[in-house]
Amino acid sequence: MRYPLFLNKATAFALLMTIIMACGSEPEEEKHPKVKKLKFPDGFKVEHLYSPGENDQGSWVAMAFDDKGRLLTADQYGAIYRLEIPEIGADSVAPKVEKLKIGPNEEDKLGMGYAQGLLYAFNSVYVMVNNNPNEQFDKSTGIYRIQDTNGDDQYDKITTIRTFTGGPGEHGPHSMILSPDGESIYLVAGNHVDVPEMDHYRVPKVWEDDNLLPEIKDPRGHANNRGAPGGWIAKIDPEGKEWELFSVGYRNAFDIAFNEVGDMFTYDSDMEWDFGMPWYRPTRINHVTSGSEFGWRTGNRKWSPSYTDNLPAILNIGQGSPTNVMYGMDAKFPAKYRQALYAFDWSFGIIYAMQLTPEGGTYKVTAEEFISGSPLPLTDGVFGPDGAMYFMTGGRRLESDLYRVHFTGDLSGEDVTPMQESDLPDEHHIRRKLEKYHSGPQEGAVDEAWPHLSHKDRFVQFAARIAIEHQPLSAWQARALQERNPRALAQAAIALARHAGSGQRNSILQAMMEVDFESLSEEDKLNHVRAIEVILARHGNPSGQMRNRLISYLDDQFPSNLNSVDRVMGKVMVHLEAPTAVPKLLAMLETAEDDPNYQKTFTSSSDLIMRNPQYGLDIANMLSNVPPAQQTYYATILGGAKAGWSDEYYEKYFSWINDAFQYKGGRSYVGFIDRSRKMALATVPENKFDYYNTLSGAERLSGSGNDLRTAEVEPEGPGRRWTVEEAMPLVEDLHERDFKRGEAMYAATLCLSCHSMKGEGGAVGPDLTQLGTRFSKRDILESTINPSDVISDQYAATVFTLKDDKSIVGRLISEDSDNYYVSQNPFDPENLREIPKDQVKNTTYSDVSVMLPGLVNRLNEEELKDLMAYLVSGANPEHEVFQ
């Protein structure tokens, strides 16, 4: 470094002191490269401990500490390992790693492995296996127990507790956890595992779809053979001899955790292919109560969280892939983080920390990002006996790493008082008292539970109904039909519909129609029509005068101008073939607006675009033109309408369908719209079929109806995950390339969306017209394949860390004295998010490029050459590469 030749004395002295202090100070500790990319709160230290992939030990997805403080880990497609980890502050953090030899198996075979979950308890290790037997490993999907019976510190005995049907796969059986009283084990399984026969059912074994929406299974085939009740949670004894079903209705919850007072929580997954559809449900934190149902159903029949016969999330997180859940009561962290629930998102590399405040029968949640990074495919985590957090990345054979997190500050003044049961609100105590009746018939249960059917708290209402459903029908059927409180009646009617025979249908409907619907609150209106839907779904339509009376009763109130109510009422009216159903729904189809607060999420989708380039690309595309959810719901209902059509109505409906193909949704969006279209086409006059088929957009669709045709030349592939080293030899000598195909690949790889060339294209990234004259072929490949390696400040994204520790990522377009204006979607760059400056704690450049990697991975060798020629030529067909 050079300094000015002339300095005044004060400046010279200050400079001298700066140099002396710099030379004498401790050098800042060099962080591991995989730690540098992480964002975490002040006062914490994150250490990278180990990379199993570097030692051919696979990709780790499960972990647990044993009774000697050693860490057990599991490769998703391999063995179980045991680690001795140096204590915090040791000179080296490298653990001693041992591959366990389990059972009396042959040398070349695994005795135990392919684990999705591990639990050390009752002097044993419980292993949740997810596997089809193969030459390497002969155990099938199920839960196993391994034990050391001869004291040599190895696990020589393997006991099969239970195997499962359904799966295996990523929606199979997952994690286990010890119960708060230390006497039993809870386990969780995804929706591809059949509920095994249980000894006891806290969830009454009467589940069905209970949805009158015309059924459309996922157009791409996901979970189409899976029925109610979806994913489940069960409790077992240490020997696995007594099984009790505790909760159902999940898509794919991976883990469960208890807080200080014994309440259970999980983090359930979304169905990303449903994005943009009205039945999409974001990833969400669920308070898992006794006998609870959370409404997963296959295809478009997922229940709304507002349906009273399932429980809502206590926090909607947003898009992602949930994995681990754990509670911080054993952490040596500040009080805020000890009394926190932690949830891991694999896709976007975020560990959320959530504070739970008791509210009514459940909890209010405040959340923050505790640790995040990109990429950071989080798999499992646990608090160790040293009070540190240990977490892993990996899964799907990805690069795997083990980390440790500990607090470096002074905790001596921390007064951490765990929550006590006495701190809980009255509604909590009422709910828990009612849950004692969920184990079967008990004296006094109906009298105890019945008054709480009309309670203002949904969790109390739910617990009361389940308590009653566990009692003999004869003990409460007459009381249900005589109930006059509208809220209690809705709960009682649902219970009767689930347990009584079809002979009771008209009696229940008669009781429902005696309620003054117009006088009800929005919640009670929804509960009321939902109860009618369940009655009809279970027992079919009434006929004759009863049908006419029911139609008249509903028709006077339809539409209600309440989105949630009109969705259910529309289904019921179409199912009843009410004469006014089609015209009323068509009028609503053209004017309905979405509720912006419906299933509002903690993390907005736009904030995730730059967190994971692979998934961010899909999100950016969808957000550029999101479908109208309420209208789409009405269109799906109408697709199943068998009566009430006219030529005028068909014209309106099929024109709307054609317009709907302009929107961007998840992978199944086009297929769902097409299936509604085809259901409606089945009702048109035969001589009008071709006309309405064309009007509704048939010529825009692929043969399967799952995709739109495109006039653009698409890559033929097969593609590959290109590296610069693989691609460079191919493009060294470019000649006689195909200009038209190069131009098509430029559009197909989305370069055109963000870059301009010869004045055409987007403006998110730099102009590429002179690319070939300024950069080498290697430079171009490196920027295309690994765009985050070198990012120009001019096009870098900015990370805005807010005062509540939430972060927003996007390109800073402009600012004024009060706000930053940020573009988060490269496919919709003019849609700016306004961030008030007084909410921002700091800003930094993101080390993740706005340009998404992997865009060329669809291309085969010849297509990649043509694309490179097009870039080198600056879109000049006369360039030498095309000669």
N, C-alpha and C positions, 0 to 999 in steps of 0.2 A: 504494500500500500504506500502511496506517495503522499507527503504532507506539504502544505505551503511553506515556502522558504522563510517567511516572516510571520511570527506570532507575537502578540503582546504577552507580557509576563503572566498575567492571570490565565490566559488561554493555554500557554505553554505548561504552566503548573498543573492545571486541570487535566491536560492531556497526559502529562507524565504520571499523575496519580492513577489515571484510568488504565495506563499500560501496566503499572506496578500491580494494581489490584487484579487485573485480568490474568497476569502471570502467576499471581500467588493464590488465586481462588481454585476451589475444587472444580474439575471439569464436569460438565453436566453428564449424567449417566446416559450412556448410549442405549437407546431403545431398540428392541428387536424390530425388524421391518414389519412383522405382522402385528406388532403392538402400535406402531406409529400410525397405522391407518384407522385406529379405533378412537371413538369419541366417548368420554366417560366423565363423571363429575369430579370436581376438584377434591383433593384429599384422598383419592383412591389410587392404587397402583395396580396395573395389570401386567402380569408376567406370562410370557410364552414358555411353556414347560416342555412340550414334546410334539413331534410330528410323526405319527405312526406310519404314514405312507413312505417316509424316507427309510423305514426299516422293514418294508414289505409286510406290514401288520394291518393293512386294510384301511377301511373308513369307519371310524367309531361313532356309534349312535346311542349307546346306553352306558350308564355308570352308576356305581354305588360304593360306599365305604363299608369295609368289614369291621369286625369288632376289635381289630388290632390297628385300626387307622390306615389300612392299606386301601388303595383305590382299585376297584374292579371295573373293567371296561369291556365292551363288546364290539367286535367288528360286525357290521350289518350282514356280511356274507362270509363270516369266518369264525375265528376262535374268540375265547375269553382270555383277557390278560389281567395280571395283578401288578400294581405299581407301588413301590415305596417312594414317597415323595419327600425330598428334603424340606426341612422346616423353613418357615419364612425367615429371611435374612441370611440363609446359608450362602457360602461362596458360590455354589453351583445349584441351579434349579433342576438339573437333569435328573429325572427319576430312574430308579432301577426297575426294569420292565421284565416280567416273567410271563411266558405263554403257559397257561394252565393245561395240564394233562388231566382230563376228567374221565373217570370211569375205566373199566377194563377193556378199552377198545384197542383196535389194532393201531400200529404206529402211524400208518398213512391215512387214518381217518380221525375225524373229530368225535370226541365223546359228547361234547356239548358246545353249542354255538348258534350262529344265525339269530342272535338275540335282539329283540326290540326293547326289552326291559329287563333290568336286574334289581333285585332287592335282597339285602342281607337282613335276615330276621330268624329268630328261633334256632340259632346256631346252624343256620343253613343259608344257602343262596338259592333264591327263587329266580328262575329263568323263563322269560316269555319268548318262546321260539316262534319264528315266522318263516316257514319253509315247507317246500315240497321235498320229500326224501330224495336224495341223490347219492352218487357214488362216494362223495366225500363225507356226507352227513345223513344218517338214516332216520333222524327224528322228524316227525311232522309237526305242523302248527299246533301249539298248545302251551300249557304251563307245566314246568318241571321243577323238581327240587333236587339239589345236589348237596351232599353231606360228606364230611370227613369222619369216617367211623373208626379209623385206626390210629388217629392222633399224629399222622405224619405231615400235617399241614397241606395235604392235597385232598381233592374231592373224589373219593373212590366210589361213592354210591349215587346212582341216578334213580329218582322215583318219578314216574309219570303221574302227575296229579290229574290232568284232564287234557285231551286233545279236542280241537275245535273243527267244525265244518264251516266251509266258506273260506274265501281267501285262498292262499296267502297273498300278500302284497302289502302295499303301503296303507291300506285301509283294514289291516288285520288287527290282531291283539297287540297291545302296547305295554304300558307301564303298570307297576304295582306300587302300593304304599302301605306302610303299617298304620293301623287304626290308632286314633288318639289314646285309647286305653291300652294299646300294646298287645291286644289279645287276638286280633284278626287282621286280615289283609284285604284291601280293596284293589280291584284291577279294572282297567278300562280297555275297551275294544272298539274298533271302527265299524263302519256299516257293512263291511263285506264278511263279517263273521256272524253266523247264526247265533241267536240266543240259545245257549244250551239248556237242557232241562234243569230247573232249579228246585231246591227243596222248599224255598219260601219266595214269595213275590211281594215286595213292597209296591211295585207297579202292578196294578191289577192286570191279569193276563187276558185282556179283552181288546187289545190294540187293533186298529184298522186304519185305512187311509183317511176316512172321515173328511173327504174333500170332494165337492161337486164340480170342481173345475174340470172341463173335458180333458181327459188324461192325455198328455203328450210326454212320453218318456224321452230321455235325452237323445236327440237326433244322431249323436255320434256314439251312442251305445253305452255310455258310462252308467254303471249301477242299475242297468235296466232289469236285471233279474233279482234285484234286492227290494224287499218289501218292508213294511212296518215291523219292528219299531226303530230300525236303524242301529246306530252305535249304542253301546250300553255300558253300565258300570255295575259291578257285582261285589259282594262281600263273601269271603270264604274263611273257614277256620284254618289253623296252621297245617293240618293234614289234608286239607282240600276235600273233606268229606261232606261238609255242610255248605251249600251255596244259596245265597239270597240275592235276588235281583233288586238293585237299589234305585237305578235311574236309567232312562232311555231317551231316544230321540236325537242322537248326535250324528253328525256326518262323519267326522274322523278326529275325535279328541284323542290326543296322544298321552296326556298325563293328568294327574290329579294332585291336589295339595290341600292340607288342612291348616286353618289358622289357629290362634291360641285357644279359642273357645270351641273348637271341634267342628266348625262349619267347613264344608268341602267346596272346592272350586276347580273348574277346568277351563281350557281354552280351545274352543271348537273351530273347525275349519269352514271356509266358504267353499262354494262350487264356482270356481273362476270362469268356467264356460257359461255360467248363467248371467254373467255381468251384463247389465242393461235390461235384463228381464225383471218383471215385477216380483217374482218369487226369489230373486237373489237375496241371500242373507250373508252379511259380511262376517269375517272372523270375529269371534265374540267371547267375552268372559261370562261364564255361567256359574251362578250359585247353585250347587248341586244339593237339592234337598231330598228328603225321603219321598220315594214314590214319584219323583218328578218326571215330566215328559217335556222334551224340547222341540218336538215337531218336525224332525227330518222325515221327508218322504221322497221317493224317487221322482225324477223328472220335474214336472211343473206343479206337483202336488205338495210341495213343502208348505208347512203352515206359517201363517203370519205370526210374528211374535206377539201381536195384539190379541190373538185368539185366547179366550179365557181358559181353555182346556189344555194349554201348555204355558210354560213360564218364559218370561222375556229374559234377554241378556241383561246383566247389570252394567256392561259396557260393551259397545260395539267398537272394535279396534279398526277394522278396515280390511283391505285385501292383504293376503299373506298366506303363509303355510305354518300353522301352529305346531310346535313340538313340545318343549319342556314347560312345566309349571312347578313352582316351588315357593315356599313361604320362608321369610327371613328370620324367624324367631331364634334360630341357632347361630345367626351371624354375629360376628364382632364388628358391627357397623353402627353408625349413629342411629338414634332411636327411629328416625324417619324411615330408614332402610331396614331396620330390624322388623318393624311392624308393616311389612310390605309384601305383597304378592308379586312374584316375578313370572313373566310369560315370555317365551322365546318364539321369534318368527324366523323360520329358516330362509324364506325367499328373499327378504329384504334386510336381513342381518340386524335385527333390533331385539334387545332385551328390554322389555317394558317393566317398570316398577310402579306398583299401584298401591295407594293407601285406601283401605277399606274402612268406611265409617258406618256403623250400624244405623239403619234407617228403616223403620217399620219392621217387617218380617225378613228383610234382606239387608243389602248394603248399598251405600252411595260410594262411587269410585272416583278418585282423582288419579291421573296417570302421568308418567313422564318417560322419556327414553333414558334408560340407565346406561346402557352400553350399545353402541351401534358401529357398524363398519361395512365396507363394500369392497369385495364380497365377504360375507361372514355367514355361511350356511350353518346356523346353530342347530345342534341336535339335542344335547342333554346337558343338565347341570345339577349340582348338588352342593350343599354347604358341608364343609369338612369339619372334623373334630377340632381343627385349629380356628374355626370361625370364619375361614375364608370361603369365597365362592369359587367353585371349580366349574368350568364349562368347556364344552367340546364343539367342534365344527366337523362337518363331513356329510355322510349320507349319499346314496346313489353313486357310490364309488368316487366321490369328490375328494379333493385334498383335505386331509383331516388334521386338526390341531387341538392341543389341550392347553388351556389357560388357567391362571389363578388370579383372583381379584381380592385384595385386602385393603383395609383402611389404614392410612399412615398417620393419622392425627391422634390426638389425645382423647381417649374415651373415659378418663377417670371421673369426669364431672357429669357423665351421662346418667340420667335417672330414667331408666327404661322400665316402666311398669306394664307388664303384659295385660291385655284386655281380659277382664273377668266376666263370667256369666252375669254377675250382678250389674254390669255396665250395659247390658243389652236392653233395648226397648221392650215394652209390654208385648208388642206384636211378635217379637222373637220368642218370648216365653210361651205365648199362646200357640204359635206354630209348633214348637217343640213338644208341647203337651199333646197336641192333636196327632203328631207323628207317632206317638206311642200306640195309637190305634191302627197303624198301618201293617200290623203283623197278623191280622186275622180277626174273627169275631170276638168281641169283648162286651161284657155287660156295661151298659151305660154309655157306650160309644156314640150312638145316634143322638141321644139327648145332649151330650157334651159338644158334639160337633155341629149340630144343626144351626144354632144361632150364628155361627161364624160363616155360614154360607153367604151371608149378606154383609160380611165385614168389608170395610173400605180397602183393606190391604190385599193385593192379589195373592201373595204367598200364603196368607192365612186362609183366604177363600179356597185356594187349591188344596192345602193340607186338610181342610175340613171335608171337601168333596171326596178326596181319596180315603179319608177315615170312614166315611159313610159307605163308600163302595166296597169296603172290606167286610161290611156287616151283611147279614142275610137280607135278601130283597124284601122279604115279607115284613121286616122290621121297619121299613121306611117308604115303601112304595105308596101307600095311601097318603102318607104325610106329604110326599112330594106333589101329588095331584091336588092336594088341598092348599098348597102354599100360595100366599097372595103377595108376598114381598117380591117384586120383579127380579131383584138381583139373586135372591135365594132360589127363586123359581128357575132361572136360567141354569144355575149350577145343578139343581135337582133334576131338571129335564135332561141335561147332558148325561148325568149318572144313570137315569132311567133308560135313556136311549142305548147306553153301553151295556146294560145288564138285563133289561126286560125283553120280552119277546115282542114280535111284530104286532101281536094282538093289543098291545098297549099304545100303539102309535097314535090313534085318533084321540084317545083320552089325554095324552100329553099335549098334542096340538091344540085341543080344545082349551086346556089350561093356559097355554101360551097366548091364545087369541083373546083371552079375557083381560089381558094387560093393555092399558092405554099407552100405545107405543109412542105417540107424539110427546107425551109428558116425560119420557125417559131422558136421562143424560146421554151424552155420546157413548160413554163406556157401556152403559146398560143397553143402549140400542144395539151396539155391536154384539154384546153377550147374547142378547135376545135372538137376533137373526142367526148367530153362530149356533145356538142351541137348535133352532129349526133346521139348519143345514145338517147337523149331526143326526137328527132324527130321521130326515129323509135319506141321508147317505146310508144309514144302518137299515132302515125298514121300508124304503121305497116311497113313492108318491101315494097320497090318499086318492080316492076316486070320488066321482059323483059330487054330491053337495059339499062334502068336507073339502074336496079340492077347490071348488069354486069359492068357498068361504075363506080359505087360506089365501088364494090369489087376491081376492078383494081386500082382505086385511092388509096385505103387503103393498098392493098396488096404490093404495091411498097415500103411502109414505115413501114411494119410490119414484124418483130419486130423493134421497135425504140430503143431498149436497154435502155429505161427509164421505171422504174417499174410502176409509176403511169399511164403513157400513155398506156403501154402495157396491163395493167389490163382492161382499158376501150376498147381499140381497139380489144382485144381478145374477149370480150363480143359481140361487134358489128359484128365481122367476123363470129363467130359461129351463131349468130342470122340470118345473111344473108346467112348461109350455104355456105360460101366461100370454094372452093375445097382445099385450102391450110391451112385452119384454124386448123384442127386437127393435121396434121403433124408438123406445126410450133409450136403450143402450147405444143405438146408432147416433142419436142426438148427443149423448154424452161422449161418444167416441171422438167426435169432432171438436169438442170444447174442453174436455177434462184437462186439468193442470195438476202437476205433481206437488205433493207436500214436501217442501225443501228440508223439513226436519225429520222425515220418516227414516228411521234407522240411521240417524246421524252418527258419523264415525269419529273416533278420536284422531285417526290419521287419515287425511284426505287422500284420495287416489292420486291427485296431481303431485303430492309430496313424495310419491314413491317412484316416479318415472326414472329418476336418476339414481335410485338406490340399487337397482339391479337391472343392468342393461338388457338381459334376456327377457325378463317379465315386463320391464318398463316400456319396451317397444310396443307390446300388446296394449298396455294401459294407455299410452299416448295415443294410439290409433283409436281406441274406444272413446276416449274423452273428447276427441275432435268432433264427435257428432253423436251424443248419447241419446238413445231412444226415449220416447215419452212413456214412462212406466204405467201410469194409470190408464192411458189409452190402450196400451198393449194388453193390459189385463182384460179390459172390455172386449178387445178384438178376439182374445182367446176364448172368452165366454161365448161370444157370438159364433165362433167357429163351430161350436158344438150344438148350436140351436137347430132343432129339427122342424120347427114350425114358426109361422109368423112372417115369412119372407114374401117379398114382392119384387118385381123387376127394379123398381126404384131403390129398394133397400139393398139388393144385390149390387147395383151400380155403386152406391156409396161405400159399401163394405169392401168390395174388391179394389176400388180405387185407393182406399186407405191402405190396403195390404201392399199394393204396388209401391206406394209412397214410402211405406215402412222399410223397404229394402235399401233406402238411402242411408239409414242410420248404422252406426257401428256399435256392435255389442261384443260379448264373449264369443268363443268359437262356435257355440251352438245357437247363437242368435238367429241367423238366417234360417237354420233348420226348424226352429220353433215357429217362426212366422210362416214358413212353408207348410208345416203340418196343420196349423190353423186354417190356412188357405185351402188345403186339400179336404179338411173336414167339411168346410162350407160348400166346396164344389160338389161334394157327394149329395147335396140336397137340391142342386139346380136342375131345371128341366133338361132332359137329354138333348133337346135340339138347341139349347143355349150353352152347352158345356164348353165348346171350343171358344165361343166369344168371351165368356167369363174367365176361362183359363188364361187367355191372352191378356185380358184386361188386368188380371191379378198379378201379372209379371212372370208368367211361366217361361217366357223366352229369355229372361234374365238369369235363370237358375241353371246350375249344373244338373247332371242326371240324377244325383242323389237328393238334390234339393237342399243340400247343406252349405253350398257356396254359390256366390254369384259368378256368372261367366264374366270374363274380361277380354276386351279386345287386344290388350297388351300381350306381347310374347312373354310367357312365364318361363322361369328356369326349368329345364328338363331334369337337371341333376344326374345321378345322385350327388348330393353335396357332401361336404365333410367339414370338420372343424379345422379350418385352414390355419396354418402357422406361416410366419414369414419365411422360415427355412424351407418349408415344403413348396411354397408358391414361387420363391425367387427363381429357381432354375427354369420354371415354365415361362416366365415373362422376360427372361434375359434378351431373347431374340424374337421380337414381334414383327411378323410380316405376313401379308396376305390374309389379314384378319377380316372379319365380317362387320362392317360398319353398322348395319341395321340391328344385328344381334347385340353389338356393343351398346347401342343406344337403348335397346330394350332392357338389357341387364342394368344399365345405369338407372332406369326407372324402377325396375323390379327390386333392386337393393336399396331403394328409397333415397338414393343420393339426390335425386331431383326434388324431393320434398324440402330439403334443407339448404342445398347449394344451387347457385345459379351458374350457368354456362352459356356464353353468348347471349346474355340478357334474359334467359328463361330459367325459371326455377325459384326455389325459396331463398330467403335471406338470413336464415339462422346461422349458417356457417359461411366461410369465405368463398368468394368467387373462384371457380376452378378452371376458367378459360385458359389461363397461363400456367396451369399446374405442371404440364410436361416440360415447359421451358425453364422452370425454376427449381424443380426437384427431381431427384433420381428415382428410378423404379423402386429401389429399396425404400426410399423415403415414403413414397406413395403407399406401398404395401404396409409399412409399419404404421402409418397414420390411419390406414383403413382397418387393419386387423387388430391393432392395439392402440386405439385412439386415446386412451388415458395415460399413455407413457409420457407424452409431451403435449401440454395443453397451452395454447396461446392465451395470454391474459385477455385479449380482445374477445375471445369466444368462451372463456371459462364460466362455469356456473359458480354461484356464490351460495355459501351456507349461512343462513341467518339463524343464529341461536337466540331464541326468545327468552324473556325473563322467567318464564315458567319451565325452562329447559327443553321445550319442544324446539325442533329445528325445521326450517323450510329451505328447500333447495331449488334454485332456478337461476336463469340468466337475468341479471340486473339490467333493465332496459333504460330506466330513467328514475329520477328521484326529485322531490321538492323538499321544502323545509319540514314537512310533516310525514311524508310517506316514501317508501321504496315501491317501485312498480316492477314486478318480476314476471317473466315468461317461464312457465314450467313445462310446456308441451311443445316439442319441436314441430309437431304436426298441426298445431294450432297456435302459432307464435304470437298472434295479435290478442289472444285472450290473456290479459294481464291480471295478476293478483296484487292487491294493494296490502302492504304491510306497514302499519303505523310504526314510525321510528321510536316512539316512546315505549314500544313493547319489545324492542330488540336489545339484547345484551351485548352481542358482538357479531362481527361478520368475518368470514374467511373464504378464500377461494377453495372450491371443491377439488379434490384430486381425482374425481370421476368426470370424464368428458361428457359434454352434452351429446356428442356423437356416440351412438350405441355400437358396441363391438358385435362381431358375428354376423353382420349384414351380408357378407359374401359367402356365408356358409351354406347357402342353398345352391351354389354354383358348382358345376363340374369343371374339369380342367379347361375345356375349350371355351366355356362361358366366362371363366375367369380371365383367360387371355383376351377375349373380345372386350370385356369391361376395361381391362388395363389399357388396351389399345385406344379405346374411346377416351379415357382420361388423359393419356399421354398426348393424344391428338388435339385436345381442346375442342372436341366435337367437329373436327374438320375432316370431311370424307375424302379429301384429296391428300391427306397426310400420308407419309411414306409407309406407315404401318398397315395401311389398307391397300397398298399396291402389290 
